[in-house]
Amino acid sequence: MKLNKIYQGDVLAVLKTWPDEIVDCVVTSPPYWGLRDYGIEGQLGLEPTLDEYLDKLTAVFREVRRVLKPHGTAWVNMGDAYASAPAGNFKEGMPKPGDGGQYRSNKPKMQYGNLKPKDLTGQPWLLARALQTPYYIGKIKSEIDRAWLAAIIDGEGTITANAHLRKDDGRWRTRCDVFVTNTSAAMLDECCRIWPASRRRHNAGGARKGRYSDKPCSRWWPEHSEKTSLLLSELYPYFIVKKKQCLLGWNLLEFVKDGRRLGKSQAAQEVRDKRRLLVRLIQDCNHEKMVVFSI
Ligand SMILES: C[S@@+](CC[C@H](N)C(=O)[O-])C[C@H]1O[C@@H](n2cnc3c(N)ncnc32)[C@H](O)[C@@H]1O
């Protein structure tokens, strides 16, 4: 992404190439439904039904939401249109599509459903309504995938934490990790499909020989703390056995972020103490010691 550069193309295709949260302000005037033929491939506005048009604009505005910074704003010019059959009209002698002309075409046959001729379609409000409807913004779009991965981590995996004192600066470092270590390549393939992560042979070294199995054993490991925190937040509703570890681990990773921000202040010391407490609580949960808190 470059500043002051014009990116021209299909709106959805171009937006999909942009990173998250980079735009301060969006001003847009999309084609209304059922009016003009702009004469370009993949144009919006001439879908046979209003629902198809709303679905496409909703997909565009989800991308707009993704690329907007949290304090960003979007200004949308959206007008209404009347049901008419056939949609629009075509007058001989007007500029043709592709020659810079924006004229009504008699080509598209709009399906107005229950609307009578000359009824307002209500498209601005229908779009506003569609954009207000909650949708899943996490990375694992399929609920079956979220439930499956949580079940695998619950049954076969680990949510673990550790703390160690660094020799160089004398400070405590804390981590929370999620692993699935298994001899089943099919299971680990599926974990990677749902949540791409590192995948390493685990029992190759002598120290672990015989610990898991004599079969090749690998570990699926999301590794980075920010990705692990995102994963835990997406899977939290689906954990049954490791719900407490998930909650404690997610909080620990949030405190890790705070620690980086706070540097060497007194507040940073308090955050470090809380992190060590959370590590102990996660370890206690994993050793089936009593850890009581209400969720
Ligand atoms: C209402 S006009 C907006 C004109 C613009 N505000 C201006 O002042 O030039 C809608 C514009 O959207 C463009 N358009 C239609 N479908 C598009 C798509 N899928 N991707 C990008 N632009 C599209 C049309 O070519 C048209 O120029």
The ligand as an SDF file (V2000), in Angstrom:
LIG
                    3D

 27 29  0  0  0  0  0  0  0  0999 V2000
  -22.5440    6.4430   -8.6540 C   0  0  0  0  0  0  0  0  0  0  0  0
  -21.0300    6.2320   -9.5150 S   0  0  0  0  0  0  0  0  0  0  0  0
  -19.9110    7.0430   -8.4990 C   0  0  0  0  0  0  0  0  0  0  0  0
  -19.1470    8.0110   -9.2280 C   0  0  0  0  0  0  0  0  0  0  0  0
  -18.0350    8.6900   -8.4430 C   0  0  0  0  0  0  0  0  0  0  0  0
  -18.5020    9.0950   -7.1340 N   0  0  0  0  0  0  0  0  0  0  0  0
  -17.5680    9.8870   -9.2300 C   0  0  0  0  0  0  0  0  0  0  0  0
  -17.8310   11.0040   -8.8190 O   0  0  0  0  0  0  0  0  0  0  0  0
  -16.9550    9.6610  -10.2720 O   0  0  0  0  0  0  0  0  0  0  0  0
  -20.6580    4.5490   -9.2470 C   0  0  0  0  0  0  0  0  0  0  0  0
  -19.3130    4.1430   -9.8200 C   0  0  0  0  0  0  0  0  0  0  0  0
  -19.0200    2.8100   -9.3890 O   0  0  0  0  0  0  0  0  0  0  0  0
  -18.3390    2.1480  -10.4390 C   0  0  0  0  0  0  0  0  0  0  0  0
  -18.4420    0.6930  -10.2310 N   0  0  0  0  0  0  0  0  0  0  0  0
  -19.4860   -0.1430  -10.5110 C   0  0  0  0  0  0  0  0  0  0  0  0
  -19.2100   -1.4000  -10.1360 N   0  0  0  0  0  0  0  0  0  0  0  0
  -17.9530   -1.3820   -9.6090 C   0  0  0  0  0  0  0  0  0  0  0  0
  -17.1040   -2.3840   -9.0520 C   0  0  0  0  0  0  0  0  0  0  0  0
  -17.4830   -3.6660   -8.9470 N   0  0  0  0  0  0  0  0  0  0  0  0
  -15.8840   -2.0060   -8.6060 N   0  0  0  0  0  0  0  0  0  0  0  0
  -15.4790   -0.7090   -8.6950 C   0  0  0  0  0  0  0  0  0  0  0  0
  -16.2470    0.2920   -9.1930 N   0  0  0  0  0  0  0  0  0  0  0  0
  -17.4610   -0.0490   -9.6560 C   0  0  0  0  0  0  0  0  0  0  0  0
  -19.0260    2.6280  -11.6910 C   0  0  0  0  0  0  0  0  0  0  0  0
  -18.2110    2.4550  -12.8260 O   0  0  0  0  0  0  0  0  0  0  0  0
  -19.2620    4.0950  -11.3370 C   0  0  0  0  0  0  0  0  0  0  0  0
  -18.1770    4.8820  -11.7690 O   0  0  0  0  0  0  0  0  0  0  0  0
  1  2  1  0
  2  3  1  0
  2 10  1  0
  3  4  1  0
  4  5  1  0
  5  6  1  0
  5  7  1  0
  7  8  2  0
  7  9  1  0
 10 11  1  0
 11 12  1  0
 11 26  1  0
 12 13  1  0
 13 14  1  0
 13 24  1  0
 14 15  1  0
 14 23  1  0
 15 16  2  0
 16 17  1  0
 17 18  1  0
 17 23  2  0
 18 19  1  0
 18 20  2  0
 20 21  1  0
 21 22  2  0
 22 23  1  0
 24 25  1  0
 24 26  1  0
 26 27  1  0
M  CHG  2   2   1   9  -1
M  END
$$$$
